[in-house]
């Protein structure tokens, strides 16, 4: 029994490394949208897909840890931030929140796209909080041809411009690969 558990832990760690490496590789293939919004970040990419897949396979705790590691590495591979708090929020914690997709790890095949949605929503919430706290001082007077007077609205709009397409893309990919990769979801 002990050997089975040891093998399972080794596989979990290996899968985590592969998922993090895949997310890093995918982070170089993106559609940046931040330049049109005043030069800040935000892009459309597939980085959440391997993180969500890993969380759905190994559960929330492992998914959160993989997201935390990926987010931290992502910052050091060319991320931008205004201070330590924005590094922690916009990279480490935001991607850790993707691991909450693992809440659906035991719910069955049909729940996997919903798990992807939960992970993406978690990331959006962290970016939203960062937007109205850390980045509130950077709020422009006008955004998307609208007068901005509330950092809450600005943060929701700004983060929604890239998180909504990322969420749709991630949920769609997880849904499309659900059946073909169903055998890979087994943790043993």
C-alpha positions as CSV (number, residue, x, y, z in Angstrom):
1,X,0.0,0.0,0.0
2,X,2.8,2.4,0.8
3,X,4.4,1.9,-2.6
4,X,1.1,2.7,-4.3
5,X,0.9,5.9,-2.4
6,X,4.5,6.8,-3.2
7,X,3.9,6.1,-6.9
8,X,0.8,8.3,-6.8
9,X,2.7,11.1,-5.2
10,X,5.4,10.9,-7.8
11,X,2.9,10.9,-10.6
12,X,1.1,13.9,-9.1
13,X,4.4,15.9,-8.8
14,X,5.4,14.9,-12.4
15,X,2.0,15.8,-13.7
16,X,2.3,19.2,-11.9
17,X,5.6,19.9,-13.5
18,X,4.3,19.0,-16.9
19,X,1.2,21.2,-16.4
20,X,3.3,24.1,-15.2
21,X,5.8,23.7,-18.1
22,X,2.9,23.5,-20.6
23,X,1.3,26.7,-19.1
24,X,4.7,28.5,-19.4
25,X,5.1,27.4,-23.0
26,X,1.6,28.5,-23.8
27,X,2.2,31.9,-22.1
28,X,4.5,32.8,-25.0
29,X,1.6,32.4,-27.5
30,X,-0.8,35.2,-26.7
31,X,-2.8,38.0,-28.1
32,X,-1.8,41.1,-26.0
33,X,-4.6,43.5,-25.5
34,X,-3.1,45.7,-22.8
35,X,-1.4,48.2,-25.2
36,X,-4.7,49.5,-26.4
37,X,-5.8,50.0,-22.8
38,X,-3.0,52.3,-21.7
39,X,-0.1,49.9,-21.8
40,X,-1.1,47.7,-18.8
41,X,-1.2,43.9,-19.0
42,X,-3.9,41.5,-20.1
43,X,-3.8,39.0,-22.9
44,X,-5.8,36.2,-24.4
45,X,-4.1,32.9,-24.2
46,X,-4.4,29.2,-23.2
47,X,-2.3,29.2,-20.1
48,X,-5.2,28.2,-17.8
49,X,-6.0,25.0,-19.7
50,X,-3.1,22.8,-18.4
51,X,-3.6,24.3,-14.9
52,X,-7.3,23.5,-14.9
53,X,-6.7,20.0,-16.3
54,X,-4.2,19.4,-13.5
55,X,-6.6,20.7,-10.8
56,X,-9.5,18.6,-12.2
57,X,-7.2,15.5,-12.1
58,X,-5.5,16.0,-8.7
59,X,-7.9,18.2,-6.8
60,X,-8.0,21.7,-5.4
61,X,-5.0,21.6,-3.1
62,X,-2.6,20.4,-5.8
63,X,-4.2,22.7,-8.4
64,X,-3.8,25.8,-6.2
65,X,-0.1,24.9,-5.5
66,X,0.6,24.4,-9.3
67,X,-1.1,27.7,-10.1
68,X,0.9,29.5,-7.4
69,X,4.1,28.1,-8.7
70,X,3.2,28.9,-12.3
71,X,2.1,32.4,-11.5
72,X,5.3,33.2,-9.6
73,X,7.5,31.8,-12.4
74,X,5.4,33.7,-15.0
75,X,6.2,37.0,-13.3
76,X,9.9,36.3,-13.4
77,X,9.7,35.4,-17.1
78,X,8.6,38.8,-18.1
79,X,5.7,39.9,-16.0
80,X,5.1,43.5,-15.1
81,X,3.9,45.0,-11.8
82,X,4.0,48.2,-9.9
83,X,4.9,46.8,-6.5
84,X,5.3,43.5,-4.5
85,X,1.5,43.5,-3.7
86,X,0.7,43.6,-7.4
87,X,3.2,40.8,-8.1
88,X,1.5,38.6,-5.4
89,X,-2.0,39.4,-6.5
90,X,-1.7,39.5,-10.3
91,X,0.6,36.5,-10.6
92,X,0.9,34.2,-7.6
93,X,-2.5,34.4,-6.1
94,X,-4.5,34.9,-9.3
95,X,-3.1,31.8,-10.9
96,X,-3.4,29.9,-7.6
97,X,-7.1,30.7,-7.8
98,X,-7.3,28.7,-11.1
99,X,-6.7,25.7,-8.9
100,X,-10.2,26.0,-7.5
101,X,-11.3,24.2,-10.7
102,X,-10.3,21.1,-8.6
103,X,-13.5,21.6,-6.6
104,X,-15.1,19.6,-9.5
105,X,-12.4,16.9,-9.6
106,X,-14.7,14.3,-8.1
107,X,-18.0,15.5,-9.6
108,X,-17.7,13.5,-12.9
109,X,-17.0,14.1,-16.5
110,X,-19.9,16.5,-17.1
111,X,-18.8,18.8,-14.4
112,X,-15.3,19.5,-15.8
113,X,-16.3,22.5,-17.9
114,X,-18.0,24.0,-14.8
115,X,-14.7,23.3,-12.9
116,X,-12.9,25.3,-15.6
117,X,-15.4,28.1,-15.1
118,X,-14.8,28.1,-11.4
119,X,-11.0,28.3,-11.8
120,X,-11.3,31.1,-14.3
121,X,-13.8,33.0,-12.1
122,X,-11.4,32.6,-9.2
123,X,-8.6,34.3,-11.2
124,X,-11.0,37.0,-12.3
125,X,-12.0,37.8,-8.7
126,X,-8.3,38.2,-7.7
127,X,-7.6,40.5,-10.6
128,X,-10.7,42.4,-9.9
129,X,-9.7,42.9,-6.2
130,X,-6.2,44.0,-7.4
131,X,-7.7,46.4,-9.9
132,X,-9.8,48.3,-7.4
133,X,-7.2,48.3,-4.7
134,X,-3.6,48.3,-6.1
135,X,-4.4,49.8,-9.5
136,X,-7.1,52.3,-8.5
137,X,-4.5,55.1,-8.7
138,X,-4.0,54.3,-12.3
139,X,-7.7,54.5,-13.3
140,X,-8.0,56.7,-16.4
141,X,-10.7,59.3,-16.7
142,X,-12.1,57.5,-19.7
143,X,-12.1,53.8,-20.5
144,X,-13.8,52.1,-23.5
145,X,-15.4,55.5,-24.3
146,X,-17.0,55.7,-20.9
147,X,-16.3,58.2,-18.1
148,X,-14.7,56.3,-15.2
149,X,-15.5,57.5,-11.7
150,X,-15.6,54.1,-9.8
151,X,-12.5,51.9,-9.5
152,X,-14.9,48.9,-9.0
153,X,-16.5,49.5,-12.4
154,X,-13.1,50.2,-14.0
155,X,-11.6,47.0,-12.6
156,X,-14.6,44.9,-13.7
157,X,-14.4,46.3,-17.2
158,X,-10.7,46.2,-17.6
159,X,-10.3,42.7,-16.2
160,X,-13.4,41.5,-18.0
161,X,-11.9,42.6,-21.4
162,X,-9.4,39.8,-21.3
163,X,-10.8,37.4,-18.6
164,X,-14.1,36.9,-20.4
165,X,-12.5,35.7,-23.7
166,X,-9.9,33.6,-21.7
167,X,-12.7,32.0,-19.7
168,X,-14.8,31.2,-22.8
169,X,-11.7,29.8,-24.4
170,X,-10.6,27.7,-21.4
171,X,-14.1,26.3,-20.8
172,X,-14.5,25.5,-24.5
173,X,-11.2,23.7,-24.7
174,X,-11.8,21.7,-21.5
175,X,-15.3,20.7,-22.9
176,X,-13.9,19.7,-26.3
177,X,-11.1,17.7,-24.8
178,X,-13.3,16.2,-22.1
179,X,-14.1,12.9,-23.8
180,X,-10.8,12.4,-25.8
181,X,-8.7,12.9,-22.6
182,X,-11.1,11.3,-20.1
183,X,-8.6,8.4,-19.4
184,X,-5.9,10.9,-18.4
185,X,-8.1,12.3,-15.6
186,X,-7.5,9.2,-13.5
187,X,-5.1,10.1,-10.7
188,X,-3.7,6.5,-10.2
